[in-house]
């Protein structure tokens, strides 16, 4: 398994730990991809997709938790599929 594949598994595990907090507010988050630059792309769903505070939640909550667990991650970005 490559380092990138191992890192992707770790990223997905962090997302699974964060997911219940978003679901409690009527939202959800799905892993989309981990880029070569160690940027995590996610899709915000449900209430999170339309919430005016979703960017703040993403950066101050999800990205902070991700970078604390996995310092090699540069950022977490929301993309629309």
C-alpha positions in Angstrom: 0.0 0.0 0.0 1.4 3.4 -0.9 1.7 6.2 1.6 -1.1 8.1 -0.2 -3.5 5.1 0.1 -2.6 4.8 3.8 -3.2 8.5 4.3 -6.5 8.3 2.5 -7.7 5.6 5.0 -6.7 7.8 7.9 -8.5 10.8 6.3 -11.7 8.7 6.0 -11.4 7.6 9.6 -11.2 11.2 10.8 -14.3 12.1 8.6 -16.2 9.2 10.2 -15.4 10.6 13.7 -16.6 14.1 12.6 -19.7 12.9 10.8 -22.0 12.4 13.9 -21.6 16.0 14.9 -22.7 17.2 11.4 -25.5 14.7 11.3 -26.8 16.0 14.6 -27.4 19.3 12.9 -29.1 17.8 9.9 -26.0 17.7 7.7 -23.4 15.2 6.5 -20.0 15.1 4.9 -18.6 12.7 2.3 -15.0 12.1 1.3 -14.4 12.8 -2.4 -10.7 12.6 -2.9 -7.2 13.2 -1.5 -5.1 15.1 -3.9 -1.4 14.6 -4.5 -0.9 18.0 -2.7 -2.6 16.5 0.4 -5.7 18.5 0.0 -8.9 16.7 1.1 -11.9 17.3 -1.1 -15.3 16.7 0.6 -18.9 17.2 -0.3 -21.1 18.8 2.3 -24.7 17.5 2.2 -28.0 18.1 3.8 -28.2 21.2 6.0 -24.5 21.6 5.7 -24.8 22.1 1.9 -27.0 25.2 2.3 -25.9 26.5 5.7 -24.4 30.0 5.6 -21.9 28.9 8.3 -20.8 25.8 6.4 -17.5 27.4 5.3 -16.7 28.3 8.9 -17.6 24.7 10.1 -15.4 23.3 7.4 -12.4 25.4 8.1 -12.7 25.8 11.9 -14.1 22.4 12.7 -13.4 19.8 10.0 -10.1 21.1 8.7 -8.8 21.8 12.2 -9.6 18.3 13.4 -8.1 16.8 10.3 -4.8 18.8 10.5 -4.6 18.0 14.3 -4.9 14.3 13.6 -2.9 14.3 10.3 -0.5 17.3 10.2 0.5 16.4 6.6 -2.9 17.5 5.3 -2.7 21.0 3.9 -6.4 21.8 3.8 -10.0 20.5 3.5 -12.1 21.9 0.7 -15.8 21.6 -0.1 -16.6 20.8 -3.7 -20.0 20.5 -5.4 -20.6 17.3 -7.2 
